[in-house]
């Protein structure tokens, strides 16, 4: 597995723990369809929370959340529609979040949670 993939997987694992610590219940991880992937689908008991997780080890390529472009947000919305269909969810309130994870080698991990990011 490439270093980037390892960092991404570690970031997603850390983000899931972060979300669970805040009371969210994870329903799906890395759900895929032909249009793309959703990193985390969770619920806060009132709404569906679709989370895009972005992880960086430093700021050399910008802050993690900067990687979520409007094109990426549009793709996540399309994939969410497929998730809803596949899980036979007829209607529910949906919030789209970004969890940015900064995980420097040997340093402390930090999180930025952008609720209703798009």
Protein Blocks (a to p, Z undefined) as FASTA:
>chain_A
ZZklmmmmmmmmmmmmmmmmnopacfbghiacfkbccfbdcdehlaccdddddddfbfkn
opfklmmcfklmmmmmmmmmmmmmmnopabdcdddddddddddehiacdddddehkZZ
